[in-house]
Amino acid sequence: MAKGAEADGRNTDQVQEEPAWSIDSKGGPGHTVLLALALAVPVTKVAYTVGGNGAARDVFVAMEPQNWPNVLIGMVLTDPLLASVLAVVTSRVVFALFAARGAVPVAGGTLRALQRTALALVNPVAVGVVDACFFGPWWGLGTGLTAFALRQGIVVEYRTGKRRHHGHRPMQRTGPGPSRDRGYRPTPWLRRAAALEQWVALVLTAVLLPVLAFVSALDGQAWTSIVRCQVTEDTRTESNRLIELSRKGNGVVGWNLDTEEISNGARCAAEESLYVREPWWRG
């Protein structure tokens, strides 16, 4: 009976603690939010910009599947705040995913500390450089520093054993092994900072990023270039504004803003403004 009760106790503890140690390897809120936004936001952007579901279907058919990601790419490249928050959230999700698979060393020692620092720095530096190339050095610096800061709570939790690598049993929390740095005792302020980091990351991921994404989707701007082209219909040629969907030879296939249909344009020139209609909140 004692052995059975002991086994039941172990099973109960394992069931209770599994969400804490497997949250990164099984996919946390960041994974879910990013996937949902990648599916819903581009469709919302196209549907609102071109004026309805029927028009949106025509646009996606004309774009061809390989060009569909261009909608999301175009949104990110025209909105520095959305791009920066997305870069920070994606950077943290990737770091948590690889940390769950043992990429972040948790043992003590100078070499391990250097490895942790390098692993925590490389991706924030990369997203900061990319952001700086598109939007300027201050955007890049802010994005890189924020991405780096929002990784430190993950490092602290793995070193203390609150999170553990994929494949380590939860009952090893207080035992020896690579899933915990037994000599590591974070100061109270560092524990509070790690807890605050978790809340900041949650707000960025579950609140700010979706809000920014849908604001960008409903702002009335095209996700790609607007060009003025010569459009020939039967024997009549007119100058129309097109949202460029793809290039065909020397011409453009685009959504015709004047006739509200897909058109082939020739002798096209880019227009400066990307605005197609009033933002949703002003309509």
Beta strands, then each sheet from edge to edge (+ up, - down):
strand 1: 226-233
strand 2: 236-248
strand 3: 251-256
strand 4: 261-270
sheet 1: 1+ 2- 3+ 4- 1+
end
